[in-house]
Amino acid sequence: MRNVKQILIAGLLVVSATALYSFDVSTHWSASGSHPRSYEMGVDTIVTMDGKVVSTIKSIDAKIDGFGTYMSVSLPDKYLGKRIRMSGYLRTKDVSDWSSYWLRVDGGDPIGSLEFDNMHDGKADRSVTGTTDWKKCEIVLDVPQAASRIAFGALLVGTGQIWFLDPTFEVVDATVPTTGISPSEQGGDTTMYVVAIAAGLLIGAGILGWVWAIRSRRRRSATS
């Protein structure tokens, strides 16, 4: 179990190499994850929600021991020192494991991740599985003054297909509870993981969701 925790903390410290964009311009999305080639990702040309364009992640392999995420990274300037709520709508079909939106607030190197929620390992499991109609999803996190970027997206673990709207962001007050878990709440010494990343042993934004998926899968196995 200690190895899973080490991977988790290391994943939280991974720095995304994706280009940064302002929230004031059109969102730029890219495919990532532990197995991005096992999925088709992009804008759906047929399905819409109330006339709005939606994106999709669809598995193309019969069995996938990993995940795919369609994600973006933006500058946090307008949200520094504030609490934000990310909202979006998610629809699923035959999802074998789970799916969700996710949101991560990163600090400057080598501080790594400051806040994170993937709707599965936060304060409550709100991930979506099976086949469902459009469901509203929300994530609430604080954006510290030390934040340097905000990464976000939707992910599909295992097989199936999901559709989702581009999420919206709004500032909320302190009466709205946060939903995620900060790295400090996991405990443990993270120094060795900073060194590992500096050495280039862990790269890419996609590993973040992967390690959380591994952690949840191991945890379910341990309790079954």
C-alpha positions in Angstrom: 0.0 0.0 0.0 3.0 2.3 0.7 4.0 2.1 -3.0 0.6 3.3 -4.1 0.8 6.3 -1.8 4.3 7.1 -3.2 3.0 7.0 -6.7 0.1 9.2 -5.7 2.2 11.9 -4.2 4.6 11.8 -7.1 1.7 12.1 -9.5 0.4 15.1 -7.7 3.7 16.8 -8.2 3.9 16.3 -12.0 4.1 19.5 -13.9 2.1 19.8 -17.1 3.9 20.7 -20.2 0.7 21.8 -21.9 0.7 25.5 -23.1 -1.1 27.9 -20.8 -4.1 30.0 -21.9 -6.1 32.6 -20.3 -9.7 31.9 -19.1 -10.7 34.9 -21.2 -9.9 33.2 -24.5 -11.3 30.1 -26.1 -10.5 26.9 -24.2 -7.7 24.8 -25.8 -8.1 21.0 -25.2 -5.7 18.1 -25.7 -5.8 14.3 -25.3 -3.8 12.8 -22.5 -4.0 10.1 -19.9 -2.3 6.8 -19.2 -3.7 5.2 -22.4 -4.7 8.1 -24.7 -4.4 5.9 -27.8 -7.0 3.6 -26.5 -9.7 6.4 -26.8 -11.1 8.7 -29.4 -11.4 12.2 -28.0 -12.7 15.5 -29.3 -15.8 17.4 -30.2 -18.8 15.2 -31.0 -20.3 16.2 -34.4 -23.7 14.6 -33.7 -24.5 14.8 -30.0 -25.4 18.1 -28.4 -26.9 19.3 -25.1 -29.6 21.9 -25.5 -28.0 22.9 -28.7 -24.6 23.3 -27.1 -21.5 21.7 -28.6 -20.1 18.8 -26.4 -16.8 16.9 -26.3 -16.6 13.1 -26.0 -14.2 10.4 -24.9 -14.9 7.0 -26.4 -12.9 3.7 -25.8 -11.7 1.9 -28.9 -10.0 -1.1 -27.2 -12.0 -4.0 -25.8 -10.2 -3.8 -22.4 -8.3 -0.9 -21.0 -6.4 -1.0 -17.7 -6.0 2.8 -17.5 -7.7 6.0 -18.5 -8.0 8.8 -21.1 -8.5 12.4 -20.3 -9.4 15.4 -22.5 -7.9 18.4 -20.7 -6.8 22.0 -20.7 -4.4 24.2 -18.7 -5.1 27.9 -18.0 -3.6 30.8 -16.1 -5.1 31.3 -12.6 -4.6 35.1 -12.4 -8.2 36.2 -12.0 -8.8 33.6 -9.3 -5.7 34.0 -7.1 -6.6 34.0 -3.5 -10.2 33.0 -4.2 -12.4 29.9 -4.0 -13.8 28.7 -7.3 -16.5 26.4 -8.4 -16.1 24.5 -11.7 -19.5 23.2 -13.1 -20.3 21.1 -16.1 -22.6 18.4 -17.4 -21.6 14.8 -18.0 -23.4 12.0 -19.8 -22.2 8.4 -19.9 -22.8 5.2 -21.9 -21.6 1.7 -20.7 -18.8 3.1 -18.5 -17.1 0.0 -17.1 -15.2 1.7 -14.3 -15.8 5.3 -13.7 -15.8 8.8 -15.2 -15.7 12.4 -14.0 -14.6 15.9 -14.4 -11.3 16.8 -12.6 -9.6 20.0 -11.5 -6.1 20.6 -10.2 -4.4 23.8 -8.9 -0.6 23.8 -9.4 2.0 25.9 -7.6 5.4 27.0 -8.9 8.0 24.4 -9.5 8.9 22.4 -7.5 5.9 22.9 -5.2 3.7 20.9 -7.5 0.0 20.4 -6.9 -1.7 22.5 -4.3 -5.3 21.3 -4.6 -7.0 18.5 -6.5 -10.3 16.8 -7.0 -11.3 14.1 -9.5 -14.8 13.5 -8.0 -13.7 10.0 -7.0 -11.1 10.4 -4.3 -12.2 13.7 -2.7 -14.4 14.2 0.3 -17.2 12.2 -1.4 -17.3 9.9 -4.4 -19.4 11.7 -7.0 -17.9 9.9 -10.1 -20.3 8.5 -12.7 -20.5 4.9 -14.0 -22.7 2.8 -16.2 -25.2 4.6 -18.5 -26.6 7.9 -17.4 -28.4 11.0 -18.8 -26.9 14.4 -18.4 -25.8 15.0 -14.9 -24.6 18.3 -13.4 -21.1 18.0 -11.8 -19.4 20.5 -9.5 -15.9 20.8 -8.0 -14.9 23.5 -5.5 -11.3 24.3 -4.7 -9.3 27.1 -3.3 -6.8 28.9 -5.5 -3.8 30.0 -3.3 -1.8 33.1 -4.2 1.1 30.8 -5.0 -0.9 29.1 -7.8 0.8 29.2 -11.2 -1.7 27.3 -13.4 -5.1 25.5 -13.3 -5.5 22.2 -15.1 -8.9 20.7 -15.7 -10.8 18.3 -17.9 -12.9 15.1 -18.0 -11.7 11.5 -17.8 -12.9 8.0 -18.5 -11.4 5.1 -16.7 -11.8 1.7 -18.5 -14.2 1.3 -21.4 -17.4 3.1 -22.5 -18.1 6.6 -23.7 -18.8 9.9 -22.1 -19.9 13.3 -23.4 -19.4 16.6 -21.5 -19.8 20.3 -21.8 -16.9 22.7 -21.4 -16.9 23.5 -17.7 -17.7 27.0 -16.4 -15.9 28.7 -13.5 -17.2 31.1 -10.9 -15.9 32.6 -7.6 -17.8 31.5 -4.5 -17.5 32.6 -0.9 -16.1 30.7 2.1 -19.6 29.3 3.0 -19.4 26.9 0.0 -17.4 23.8 1.1 -14.4 22.6 -0.9 -14.6 19.1 -2.4 -11.0 18.0 -2.9 -8.0 16.8 -1.1 -4.7 18.7 -0.9 -1.4 16.8 -1.0 -0.8 17.7 2.7 -3.9 15.8 3.7 -2.3 12.6 2.3 0.7 12.9 4.7 4.2 11.7 4.1 7.5 13.2 2.9 7.4 14.4 -0.7 11.0 15.5 -1.0 12.1 12.3 -2.9 9.3 12.8 -5.4 10.4 16.3 -6.2 13.8 15.0 -6.9 12.4 12.2 -9.1 10.5 14.7 -11.2 13.5 17.0 -11.5 15.4 14.0 -12.8 12.7 13.5 -15.5 11.5 10.2 -14.2 7.8 11.3 -14.3 6.5 13.4 -17.1 3.1 14.5 -18.6 -0.1 15.7 -17.0 -2.0 12.5 -17.7 -0.2 10.5 -15.0 -2.1 12.4 -12.4 -5.4 10.8 -13.0 -3.7 7.5 -13.6 -2.3 7.3 -10.1 -5.6 8.3 -8.5 -7.2 5.5 -10.6 -4.6 3.0 -9.4 -5.1 4.1 -5.8 -8.9 3.7 -5.9 -8.6 0.3 -7.7 -6.1 -1.0 -5.1 -8.3 0.3 -2.3 -11.4 -1.5 -3.7 -9.4 -4.7 -4.0 -8.2 -4.5 -0.4 -11.7 -4.1 0.9 -13.4 -6.8 -1.2 
